[in-house]
Amino acid sequence: AGINHMAWLLEAYDKDGNDLYPEIRRRAKEMNAADKHKDMVRFDYIEKLGYYCTESSTHNAEYSYLYIKPGRWDILQKFNIPLDVYPRTCCAQIERWNKLKDEIMNGGNVVHERSKEYASRIMEAMVTGEPLIFGGNVINNGSIPNLPEKACVEVPCVANKNGITPTRVGDLPLQLAAMNSSNIYAQLLTIEAARTLKKEHIYQAAMLDPHTGSELDIDTIKNMVDDLIVAHGDYLPKFN
C-alpha cells in the first residue's frame, strides 16, 4: 500500500507464518555491499526505511531528493543509477514497433493475447462475479488514514459484481507515509492548478516536488515552469 510508483510491501510471511522481513533486510544490505546490481536504490530503501518499494530503482531515485543531486556522480555510481535509461528504453521500443509493423505488413499474423494489464480482468470480475483482488489506484477516503483524504492511493482492491471496493489498510509506518506525502502534495497542487487555472499552483507544485527541489533553486524552478508553459502553450488552457 502507498501511492502509484511508491507503494510498500508491508508484510511478508512464509507458509508457516514466519516473518520474512528480518531475512529480507539482511540479504538486501548484504547484496548492496557485495556488488553493483540494478536494484540498489530499492535495497537501500529496505535497509534505511525498513520496507520494499514496488517501483524500479531508477524510478525510486526520481521520486525522492536522496539520490540524484547536482555534481554528485559519486551517488549515481554508488547506487548504479543510469540517467539515460528512458531515452534508451524509448529507442528500443520504437525499434520493436517498427519491426512488428514490417512483420505484419509482410504477411505476418496479428495475434490477440491477453496482456498482464488489469482492465480485462476487472471487467470479467464485474460481469461474472468471480472476485479479483488487485492493486488499484483510488481516492484515499480513509484507506490509509495517515495520508491526505483526497490523495490518490494504491491499495488492495476487490472487483466483483458490486464494482470495485478498496480495502482499508490502516496507517502506514511513519517514514513511509512521509515519503508518500512528499509526492502527494505536489500532485494535489498540480490538480489545483488544473482546477483553478492559477499559474501560482504550478510554481508551488514544482517547488515542492522533492526531486526538482534537490536539483534547482526556487527562481530557476519558476523560470523553467514559465518556459514549459510557453513551449506547450498550444496544448494548455490559459493560466492566470
N, C-alpha and C positions, 0 to 999 in steps of 0.2 A: 504494500500500500504506500501511497505517496502522491506524486504528480507524474504526468506524462514525461518520459525520459528521465525521471528521477523518482522511481518507486523502489521500495526496500523489501528485501526478503526478511521478514520479521522473525520467522521461526523455521527451524529445520530439525527434523527428528528422524531417526531410523525406525525400522518396522517394530522395534521393541519399545519405542517411546523414549529413547535416549536422546538428549540434546546434542546435536552435532556441531553447534556453533563454536564451542571451545576448540575442536579439532580443525574446523574451517579457518578460524582466526590464526591458529598455529601454522597451518600449511600456507596460508596467504602470506604471512610475514616471512616464512622460510623461503618461499618461491621468489618473492621480490628481492630478497637478499642474495639469492643464488645466481640469478642471471636475468638478462633482458627478455621480456616477453610482451605480448600485445595487450595484456590486461593489467598493467602495473598500477594504473590510477584506481581501478576498481578494487584491487587487492590492498592498495593503500587506504582506501575508504574503510575496508574491513578492519584493518589494524587501528586506524585513527578514530573512526566513528562507530565501529563495532558491528556494522551490518553490510551486507552485499547489496549493491545498487544494480538495477536491471539494465541500465543503458551501457553502451560500449565505453571503453576507457577514453577514446578520443572525444566522444560527446560529453562524458562526465567532466573532462577538463574544461570544456567550453561553458558549462553551466555553473562554474564557481570562479572565485578570484584567487584560487590557491596554486594553480599550476602554470598558466600562460601569462607571462609578465614581460614588459619591455626589457630587452637586453639580458634576459635570464635564460640563455640557451642551455645553461647547466641543468635547469629544472626539466626542460624538454628532453634532454639526453638521459637524465636520471630515470625519468618515468616513461621513456620511449614513446613520446607523443609526436606523431608526424603531423605537421601543419598543412601538408598538401594532399591529405587523404581524400578530400571531397572532389577537387579537380580530377584526380586520378580515377576516382570512382565514376564520375560523370563521363569521362573519356571512354572508360571500359564499357559502361552501359550503352553509350551511343554506338560503339563498335558492335556490341551484341545485337542491338536493334537493327542496324544496317545489315548485319549478316542474316538475321532472321527474315528481314524483308526480301533479301536476294533469294533465300531458300524458298520462300512462299511464292514469289513471282516466277520462279523457275520450276513450278510444279510440285513444290513441297506440300506436305499435308498440314492443314490447320487443325490443331487438336484443342479440345476444350476439357481441361482438367481442373479440378477444384484446387484452389490455392490454399495457403495456410492462413489467409485473412479470415476474420471473424464473420463478415457480413452474411454470407450464405448460411452459415451455421446458426446465427442468431435468428434469421428468418425461419429456418427449418424448425427451431425450437418453439417459436411463437405459433407456428401453424400446427405442428404435431403435438405439442405439449410435452415432448420429451425434453427435460430440462438440460440447459447448457450452463456451465459455470465458466466464466471468462474474466479477464482483467479489463474492465471498462473505464472510460473517462466520463465522469458525470459531475454535475454541480454538487458541491460538498453536502450542504444541508445536514450537517451533523455526522456524516460518515466518519470523519476524522475531526473530533471536536477541537483539537488544538491547532487546526488550520482555519483560515477565514471561511465563513459560511458560503460566500459567493465564489470561492475558488473552484476551478475545475480539478478534481482529484481523480486519481486512478486507484480503484478498489475492486475486490472481487464482486462480480455481479452475477445474478441468476436470470437467464432468459427462459420463459415458458409462455403458456397461453395468457398469462396475466401481464405480459410485457417484459420489461427489464427492471429488476429490483436490485438496487445497490445494497451491499451489506454494511453494517456499522462496524468499523474496525476498532474504534476507540482511539485514545491518544497515542500518537507516535512518541518514541523516545525523544526527549527534548532536542538533542543535537540533530536528529533527522528532521524534525519539524522546522528547526531553524534553517537548515539547508533548503528545504522546500519553500519556506517563506521568502527566502532571498530572491527567488524567481517569481513567486506568486504575485507580489505587489507590483512588479514591473509588468506582469501580464494584465493585472486589473487596471493599471493606468493606461495601458495600450487600448483596452476596451473602452475606458472612459474617454480617451481621445476620439475614438470612432463614434461614440455616442454623442459627445458634445461638440465635436469638430473644433476643439480648442487645442492649438498647437502646443501650449504650455504643458499639456499632459504627455505629448510625445517626448518633449525635452525631459520631463520628470521620469518617464519610463526608461529612457536611455540612460539617464544619470544613475538610476537605481539598479540597473542591470549589473550583476556582480562582475561579469567578465568585462563589460565595457568600462566600468569604474576602475578595474585593475590595470587597464591599458592607457586610458586617456584622462586628461584633466577636464574640468567641468565646462570651460569655454570651448575647448576643442569638440567636445561631445555636442554642444549646442550648434556649433558651426557645421558639423558633419550632418546633423539632422536636417538643417536648412538645405544643405547641398543635396541630400537624398530626396527631400520633398520636391525640389526643383527638377531633379533627374527623373522622378516618377510622376511629375505633375499631370500628365495626360491621363493617368490611371487613378488619380486620387480626387476626393472631394475637396472643396475649398475650405482650408482650415483658417480659423480666426487667430 
